[in-house]
Amino acid sequence: MTSDFNQTDRWAYRREYARRNYPPGTRIRLLNMPNDPNPLPAGSCGTVRAVDDAGQLLMQWDNGRSLSLLPGVDSFEVLERPRHREASARIAHTKANTKGETR
């Protein structure tokens, strides 16, 4: 029973780590995809669309493919992270505060 709990914690950690570090919109360059029978070529670039419950990065590759990345298995580098996350929260907060105002 303890090993099941530890396994659950490990998956939860992987999922949350991936969601924090690779939010949607993150641009990535693939370095190596060793375990896939039909891997993308090294150097392929793409955008993270989402992170699933297993912590896999659901990708939209510039070449049109949508093969997921497995952090810790596949090798890749982050090219750019979206900056809109904090800015969007500030804008939404500002809009909510000014909704009832008349000008």
N, C-alpha and C positions, 0 to 999 in steps of 0.2 A: 504494500500500500504506500509506503514511503517513496518507493521509486516512481510510482505513478504520479504522485504529487510533485516530485522533482522534475519529471518530464513535462508536466503541465506548466510549472513555473518557467522552465527553459523555453517552451514555445511562446508563452506570454511575453517573456523578456525579448525574444527575437522579434516578435510582432511589434511590440512597442518601440524597440530600438529602430526598426526599419521605418515605422511611421514618423518618429521624431527626426531621423536623419535623412530620409528620402521622401519628403512630401510630394504630392502631385505637382508636376511642373519642373521637377529636378531633371537637369540634362546630364546624361551619362554616356561615357565611351567604354565600350566593351574591350577588355584586354584578353580574356580567355574564358571559354565555356567548355570545360573539360569533359563533363558527363553527358552532354547532349549528343544523340546520334546524328543530328542535322543542325549543328551549331551555326550561329551567325559568324561572319568573318571578324577577326580581331580588327579593332578600329571602328566598328559600326557604332553609330551614335543614335540615341533615342531619348524619349521623354517618359518619366514615370507617370502613369495614369492613376495608380492606386497601389495600396499594399493590402494583400489579402490576409485572412485570419492565420495563415501559416507563416507570415512574414515575407512572402515572396513579393518581388516588385513586378507589378503588372505593367508591361512596357508597350509603348508604341514606337517602333523603330523607324528611322527615317527611310529605310528601304521598303516599308509597308508591312513588315512582319510584326507580330505581336507576342513573341516568345517572352516568357517571364524570366527574371533573373533571380538566382538564389544567393543572397548574401551569405558569405562564409564558404560557398562552393565555387561560384563564378567569380572571376576577377574583373573588376571594373573601376573606373575613376569618375568622380563627380566633376563635371565641367562647370555647372552653374546651378545654384539653388534659387528658387523663387523668392523674391523679396516682398511680394504682395501680401503675404500672410499677416504680418503685423500691421501693414498699411491698411489692409481691408478691414481689420478689426477696428482700427481708429476711425476709418471713414464710416463704418456701420454705426459705431458709437456716436459719432458726431451727427449723423443723419437722424438717429433716434432722438437725440437731445434737441434738435431743431425742428422736428416735425410739427409741433404745435405752435411754433412761433409765426407771427405775421410780420410782414416787412412792408 
